[in-house]
């Protein structure tokens, strides 16, 4: 059996485990890591192998190829558990699954916790119906020291009071002052989130004159500011797409222009009545510091919005909003495990930054226009005690992805 770098396999080798005999699959007895069941009912089993830490700590990359077939209601899984010298568990993490039809690779990149002594790998499958799964020997490699991926994010609050003297030019000036303030702050942010539809907000009688196209001068001046400050900007605006109107957020890059746009998917009644068209997807944008997902206001009330961005690979959620819903935003952080950067207009406290456990990192305070900054390490796993994994800590980012049941989710139509 292959011995991975910096880890040594114990004499225990691989041990077959099942909760109780009635649901046990057949475990391969030819030295391979196989699981097989012909019964129509439920089966569940796993192989457990233990590796002893025998070298420098740091980051490890583990991959487990597998092949075989699963029933429709079935799943293959791999779990890594770090244990202390006394055998007690520290953290448990799912491998990320790729290509799950009739095989694929289970992958995990994981850091060694302080005081870790051994690593247990669990390779298993469960399902209702026949299953036939074969795992290859895990490839465990040390990938060097743990490198942080720090990003500084900023949120802005701009007061929008009702006034007969509000103009598009004045709102744009407020936006540019805010961008300049962020660009001159210490530390300088990598990303700034601006409030919902700030350009034409509360301008009396403006109508569609404040709606923007990609080549509008406002978009060009915002790009110039992004380049001047080497800053990514989330800019929310009313979009005119060849006569179709959307509530849109654009992600403006200092070196790549408009990386892309998100069109608000969930529209409240008043926006529908005003003729706005909903968006049709939840894109995730790749930047030099990480993957960014965008939401707008009413979207935050729908858990599916943040979940789909999470499943799409987002590492930061950015919300431009006109309202303020601290409970919903905290929930979106908790149920994805992702940091959330919110920029609102309902008072300075509506612009805040939350970590992946929903805890407040920063907020705009006082009654004057301002920004708030926070540094986030995207490489850091946000383990939570007793989150699904028993007497250890689990990472919500992988737990909520791996333990969801999309095979049972669907649209339920009730007849009235």
LUMZA-974610 format. One line per field, with one value per residue (C-alpha): residue number from 1; chain; x, y, z. Coordinates in nm, 3 decimals, padded with zeros to 5 digits. Layout:
// residues N
i <- NUM:... $
ch <- A:... $
c1 <- X:... $
c2 <- Y:... $
c3 <- Z:... $
//
This chain:
// residues 416
i <- 1:2:3:4:5:6:7:8:9:10:11:12:13:14:15:16:17:18:19:20:21:22:23:24:25:26:27:28:29:30:31:32:33:34:35:36:37:38:39:40:41:42:43:44:45:46:47:48:49:50:51:52:53:54:55:56:57:58:59:60:61:62:63:64:65:66:67:68:69:70:71:72:73:74:75:76:77:78:79:80:81:82:83:84:85:86:87:88:89:90:91:92:93:94:95:96:97:98:99:100:101:102:103:104:105:106:107:108:109:110:111:112:113:114:115:116:117:118:119:120:121:122:123:124:125:126:127:128:129:130:131:132:133:134:135:136:137:138:139:140:141:142:143:144:145:146:147:148:149:150:151:152:153:154:155:156:157:158:159:160:161:162:163:164:165:166:167:168:169:170:171:172:173:174:175:176:177:178:179:180:181:182:183:184:185:186:187:188:189:190:191:192:193:194:195:196:197:198:199:200:201:202:203:204:205:206:207:208:209:210:211:212:213:214:215:216:217:218:219:220:221:222:223:224:225:226:227:228:229:230:231:232:233:234:235:236:237:238:239:240:241:242:243:244:245:246:247:248:249:250:251:252:253:254:255:256:257:258:259:260:261:262:263:264:265:266:267:268:269:270:271:272:273:274:275:276:277:278:279:280:281:282:283:284:285:286:287:288:289:290:291:292:293:294:295:296:297:298:299:300:301:302:303:304:305:306:307:308:309:310:311:312:313:314:315:316:317:318:319:320:321:322:323:324:325:326:327:328:329:330:331:332:333:334:335:336:337:338:339:340:341:342:343:344:345:346:347:348:349:350:351:352:353:354:355:356:357:358:359:360:361:362:363:364:365:366:367:368:369:370:371:372:373:374:375:376:377:378:379:380:381:382:383:384:385:386:387:388:389:390:391:392:393:394:395:396:397:398:399:400:401:402:403:404:405:406:407:408:409:410:411:412:413:414:415:416 $
ch <- A:A:A:A:A:A:A:A:A:A:A:A:A:A:A:A:A:A:A:A:A:A:A:A:A:A:A:A:A:A:A:A:A:A:A:A:A:A:A:A:A:A:A:A:A:A:A:A:A:A:A:A:A:A:A:A:A:A:A:A:A:A:A:A:A:A:A:A:A:A:A:A:A:A:A:A:A:A:A:A:A:A:A:A:A:A:A:A:A:A:A:A:A:A:A:A:A:A:A:A:A:A:A:A:A:A:A:A:A:A:A:A:A:A:A:A:A:A:A:A:A:A:A:A:A:A:A:A:A:A:A:A:A:A:A:A:A:A:A:A:A:A:A:A:A:A:A:A:A:A:A:A:A:A:A:A:A:A:A:A:A:A:A:A:A:A:A:A:A:A:A:A:A:A:A:A:A:A:A:A:A:A:A:A:A:A:A:A:A:A:A:A:A:A:A:A:A:A:A:A:A:A:A:A:A:A:A:A:A:A:A:A:A:A:A:A:A:A:A:A:A:A:A:A:A:A:A:A:A:A:A:A:A:A:A:A:A:A:A:A:A:A:A:A:A:A:A:A:A:A:A:A:A:A:A:A:A:A:A:A:A:A:A:A:A:A:A:A:A:A:A:A:A:A:A:A:A:A:A:A:A:A:A:A:A:A:A:A:A:A:A:A:A:A:A:A:A:A:A:A:A:A:A:A:A:A:A:A:A:A:A:A:A:A:A:A:A:A:A:A:A:A:A:A:A:A:A:A:A:A:A:A:A:A:A:A:A:A:A:A:A:A:A:A:A:A:A:A:A:A:A:A:A:A:A:A:A:A:A:A:A:A:A:A:A:A:A:A:A:A:A:A:A:A:A:A:A:A:A:A:A:A:A:A:A:A:A:A:A:A:A:A:A:A:A:A:A:A:A:A:A:A:A:A:A:A:A:A:A:A:A:A:A:A:A:A $
c1 <- 00.000:00.139:00.275:00.203:00.472:00.517:00.254:00.305:00.028:-00.030:-00.043:-00.421:-00.448:-00.804:-01.092:-01.448:-01.718:-02.098:-02.350:-02.521:-02.516:-02.863:-02.751:-02.391:-02.274:-02.026:-01.673:-01.412:-01.181:-00.916:-00.719:-00.919:-01.149:-01.478:-01.840:-02.118:-02.484:-02.761:-03.044:-03.329:-03.336:-03.088:-02.715:-02.435:-02.070:-01.726:-01.358:-01.150:-00.774:-00.552:-00.237:00.008:00.160:00.529:00.676:00.621:00.271:00.119:-00.122:-00.212:-00.382:-00.570:-00.742:-00.939:-01.040:-01.343:-01.555:-01.880:-02.254:-02.491:-02.870:-03.065:-03.102:-02.741:-02.416:-02.044:-01.844:-01.501:-01.428:-01.100:-01.080:-00.787:-00.740:-00.536:-00.289:-00.559:-00.779:-01.035:-01.158:-01.060:-01.210:-01.401:-01.420:-01.591:-01.401:-01.542:-01.713:-01.653:-01.822:-02.059:-02.227:-02.024:-01.702:-01.481:-01.236:-01.296:-01.060:-00.969:-00.712:-00.672:-00.439:-00.305:-00.451:-00.232:-00.196:-00.307:-00.152:-00.331:-00.550:-00.840:-00.982:-01.332:-01.433:-01.794:-02.125:-02.493:-02.804:-03.149:-03.093:-02.800:-02.461:-02.114:-01.832:-01.456:-01.214:-00.852:-00.581:-00.586:-00.307:-00.198:00.066:00.205:00.159:00.385:00.305:-00.042:-00.056:-00.320:-00.544:-00.620:-00.856:-00.966:-01.333:-01.520:-01.882:-02.024:-02.313:-02.438:-02.737:-03.026:-03.279:-03.589:-03.514:-03.644:-03.285:-03.153:-02.988:-02.811:-02.496:-02.511:-02.560:-02.268:-02.051:-02.143:-02.048:-01.714:-01.630:-01.707:-01.485:-01.203:-01.237:-01.212:-00.918:-00.724:-00.803:-00.558:-00.552:-00.659:-00.949:-00.951:-01.330:-01.590:-01.966:-02.198:-02.569:-02.861:-02.936:-02.745:-02.707:-03.074:-03.200:-03.458:-03.400:-03.745:-03.901:-03.594:-03.783:-03.568:-03.315:-03.113:-03.106:-02.763:-02.614:-02.266:-02.122:-02.280:-02.037:-02.118:-01.986:-01.672:-01.601:-01.653:-01.406:-01.158:-01.194:-01.151:-00.829:-00.705:-00.745:-00.675:-01.012:-01.292:-01.631:-01.979:-02.205:-02.585:-02.794:-03.104:-02.999:-03.140:-03.074:-03.211:-03.536:-03.563:-03.509:-03.333:-03.220:-02.854:-02.521:-02.201:-01.863:-01.610:-01.248:-00.955:-00.778:-01.057:-01.340:-01.689:-01.625:-01.994:-02.333:-02.597:-02.962:-03.189:-03.378:-03.638:-03.846:-04.090:-04.434:-04.356:-04.063:-04.274:-04.547:-04.289:-04.191:-03.861:-03.765:-03.612:-03.272:-03.232:-02.925:-02.669:-02.327:-02.003:-01.718:-01.349:-01.122:-00.753:-00.836:-01.123:-01.467:-01.746:-02.123:-02.370:-02.723:-02.961:-03.200:-03.506:-03.282:-03.150:-03.487:-03.459:-03.206:-03.179:-03.007:-02.707:-02.704:-02.675:-02.389:-02.222:-02.266:-02.129:-01.803:-01.850:-01.615:-01.762:-02.126:-02.191:-02.535:-02.643:-02.971:-03.220:-03.370:-03.212:-03.266:-02.993:-03.158:-03.175:-02.819:-02.687:-02.877:-02.728:-02.380:-02.450:-02.619:-02.339:-02.039:-01.939:-01.856:-02.118:-02.049:-02.367:-02.417:-02.753:-02.927:-03.149:-02.911:-02.538:-02.583:-02.733:-02.382:-02.193:-01.953:-02.020:-01.795:-01.897:-02.061:-02.276:-02.065:-02.022:-01.673:-01.735:-02.012:-02.046:-02.115:-02.236:-02.465:-02.213:-02.137:-01.864:-01.706:-01.618:-01.331:-01.252:-00.975:-01.085:-00.864:-01.032:-00.797:-00.917:-01.175:-01.449:-01.500:-01.798:-01.815:-02.072:-02.195:-02.322:-01.996:-02.038:-01.780:-01.556:-01.577:-01.719:-01.685:-02.025:-01.895:-01.853:-02.120:-02.405:-02.291:-02.237:-02.531:-02.803:-03.054:-03.121:-03.275:-03.568:-03.598:-03.842:-04.123:-04.438:-04.757:-05.058:-05.407:-05.630 $
c2 <- 00.000:00.340:00.552:00.923:01.184:01.297:01.052:00.689:00.431:00.245:-00.135:-00.109:-00.081:-00.035:-00.143:-00.208:-00.042:-00.045:00.080:-00.260:-00.588:-00.557:-00.267:-00.378:-00.402:-00.667:-00.544:-00.655:-00.924:-00.902:-00.607:-00.344:-00.082:-00.201:-00.185:-00.385:-00.450:-00.615:-00.549:-00.315:-00.154:00.070:-00.009:00.186:00.108:00.266:00.187:00.366:00.403:00.586:00.779:00.892:01.239:01.190:01.517:01.891:02.028:02.243:02.195:01.853:01.767:01.439:01.280:00.956:00.825:00.598:00.414:00.224:00.277:00.421:00.407:00.724:00.781:00.716:00.891:00.826:01.019:01.066:01.231:01.342:01.350:01.491:01.336:01.421:01.180:01.048:00.963:01.240:01.412:01.768:01.847:01.650:01.760:01.626:01.582:01.776:01.547:01.580:01.387:01.164:00.966:00.644:00.759:01.057:01.198:01.303:01.589:01.780:02.044:02.060:02.211:02.018:02.159:02.233:01.924:01.685:01.339:01.119:01.153:00.914:00.879:00.737:00.615:00.511:00.496:00.468:00.420:00.270:-00.006:-00.191:-00.022:-00.119:00.119:00.076:00.330:00.357:00.403:00.769:00.992:01.210:01.474:01.760:02.083:02.307:02.561:02.706:03.026:03.282:03.438:03.773:04.018:04.357:04.429:04.757:04.860:05.210:05.409:05.714:05.902:05.936:06.176:06.292:06.624:06.825:06.919:06.564:06.524:06.251:06.464:06.504:06.132:06.052:06.298:06.123:05.788:05.915:06.071:05.738:05.549:05.798:05.763:05.386:05.410:05.633:05.435:05.219:04.934:04.987:04.757:04.508:04.527:04.798:04.734:05.029:05.061:04.954:05.177:05.469:05.668:05.763:05.705:05.961:06.196:06.351:06.299:06.124:05.835:05.627:05.905:05.750:05.404:05.300:05.097:04.943:05.228:05.507:05.781:05.692:05.339:05.480:05.717:05.437:05.220:05.507:05.532:05.155:05.178:05.483:05.308:04.951:04.861:04.620:04.791:04.641:04.902:04.862:05.052:05.048:04.889:04.957:04.651:04.745:04.861:04.585:04.717:04.533:04.604:04.516:04.496:04.513:04.397:04.645:04.533:04.776:04.569:04.383:04.634:04.505:04.145:04.073:04.167:04.013:04.095:04.080:03.751:03.808:04.115:04.268:04.364:04.729:04.653:04.410:04.673:04.927:04.697:04.555:04.213:03.950:03.796:03.429:03.307:03.345:03.393:03.378:03.606:03.515:03.794:03.802:03.763:03.513:03.425:03.677:03.634:03.924:03.965:04.261:04.351:04.122:03.830:03.807:03.680:03.366:03.111:02.954:03.269:03.245:02.864:02.862:03.112:02.891:02.583:02.785:02.836:03.185:03.273:03.616:03.728:04.096:04.244:04.588:04.675:04.951:04.783:04.641:04.285:04.189:03.854:03.746:03.852:03.674:03.363:03.378:03.390:03.103:02.872:02.908:02.960:03.257:03.616:03.872:04.235:04.445:04.803:04.957:05.294:05.244:05.411:05.360:05.033:04.880:04.875:04.597:04.307:03.962:03.659:03.306:03.248:03.559:03.756:04.129:04.224:04.592:04.841:05.206:05.408:05.761:05.963:06.084:05.912:05.660:05.326:05.024:04.783:04.426:04.183:03.830:03.524:03.313:03.022:02.992:02.726:02.841:02.526:02.522:02.286:02.006:02.117:01.781:01.598:01.495:01.578:01.771:02.080:02.095:02.342:02.474:02.543:02.172:02.039:02.234:02.135:01.766:01.694:01.868:01.644:01.784:01.447:01.536:01.907:02.025:02.263:02.178:02.309:02.319:02.322:02.573 $
c3 <- 00.000:-00.099:00.187:00.152:00.201:00.564:00.689:00.782:00.771:01.095:01.125:01.149:00.771:00.643:00.863:00.734:00.947:00.937:01.197:01.226:01.029:00.872:00.650:00.592:00.232:00.127:00.189:-00.062:00.076:-00.197:-00.055:-00.241:-00.087:-00.231:-00.115:-00.279:-00.206:-00.408:-00.163:-00.265:00.081:00.258:00.276:00.439:00.500:00.505:00.514:00.781:00.758:01.006:00.921:01.186:01.147:01.076:00.958:00.942:00.971:00.705:00.418:00.276:-00.052:-00.055:-00.353:-00.372:-00.717:-00.720:-00.969:-00.966:-00.955:-00.699:-00.679:-00.750:-00.378:-00.289:-00.216:-00.205:00.055:00.204:00.540:00.696:01.076:01.270:01.615:01.922:02.075:02.310:02.011:02.060:01.747:01.656:01.314:01.052:00.689:00.381:00.058:-00.235:-00.485:-00.858:-01.139:-00.952:-01.229:-01.236:-01.078:-01.021:-00.773:-00.414:-00.324:-00.011:00.077:00.453:00.711:01.009:01.332:01.630:01.853:01.576:01.606:01.352:01.045:00.987:00.638:00.593:00.247:00.227:00.046:00.128:-00.076:-00.122:-00.375:-00.529:-00.510:-00.627:-00.537:-00.549:-00.399:-00.501:-00.239:-00.125:-00.247:00.047:-00.019:00.182:-00.013:00.194:00.463:00.499:00.295:00.398:00.134:00.290:00.129:00.260:00.192:00.236:00.261:00.220:00.360:00.173:00.320:00.075:00.222:00.039:-00.122:-00.415:-00.495:-00.544:-00.886:-01.079:-01.079:-00.703:-00.644:-00.874:-00.685:-00.359:-00.511:-00.637:-00.299:-00.136:-00.380:-00.327:00.050:00.023:-00.215:00.026:00.340:00.533:00.471:00.113:00.026:-00.259:-00.289:-00.223:-00.217:-00.290:-00.198:-00.415:-00.718:-00.569:-00.893:-00.940:-00.586:-00.474:-00.766:-00.824:-01.166:-01.308:-01.469:-01.701:-01.751:-01.471:-01.630:-01.757:-02.039:-02.041:-02.249:-02.043:-01.924:-01.562:-01.618:-01.775:-01.487:-01.235:-01.425:-01.419:-01.042:-01.006:-01.204:-01.012:-00.676:-00.797:-00.651:-00.741:-00.712:-00.678:-00.836:-00.824:-01.079:-01.296:-01.623:-01.968:-02.182:-02.524:-02.369:-02.108:-01.757:-01.476:-01.122:-01.171:-00.991:-01.193:-01.067:-01.200:-01.210:-01.221:-01.486:-01.667:-01.689:-01.613:-01.507:-01.528:-01.398:-01.177:-01.245:-00.943:-00.953:-00.681:-00.757:-00.507:-00.629:-00.687:-00.919:-01.121:-01.148:-01.266:-01.552:-01.430:-01.563:-01.330:-01.381:-01.462:-01.275:-00.999:-01.163:-00.966:-01.073:-01.055:-00.932:-00.847:-00.476:-00.487:-00.623:-00.565:-00.569:-00.583:-00.446:-00.437:-00.153:-00.171:-00.277:00.079:00.203:-00.011:00.120:-00.224:-00.356:-00.127:-00.145:-00.524:-00.510:-00.250:-00.471:-00.763:-00.575:-00.428:-00.141:-00.061:-00.081:-00.161:-00.102:-00.222:-00.054:00.013:00.318:00.629:00.750:00.998:01.072:00.709:00.637:00.944:00.836:00.485:00.634:00.872:00.622:00.366:00.593:00.376:00.472:00.370:00.275:00.288:00.173:00.261:00.272:00.580:00.824:00.869:01.056:00.741:00.592:00.768:00.719:00.866:00.891:00.792:01.130:01.105:01.351:01.300:01.180:01.098:01.036:00.941:01.253:01.316:01.094:00.839:00.507:00.556:00.491:00.705:00.644:00.745:00.657:00.573:00.525:00.257:00.330:00.689:00.761:00.993:01.200:01.433:01.737:01.713:01.370:01.235:01.307:01.672:01.938:01.700:01.481:01.130:00.845:00.732:00.382:00.311:00.547:00.393:00.045:00.111:00.339:00.142:-00.037:-00.385:-00.482:-00.256:-00.327:-00.586:-00.653:-00.461:-00.618:-00.390:-00.532:-00.363 $
//
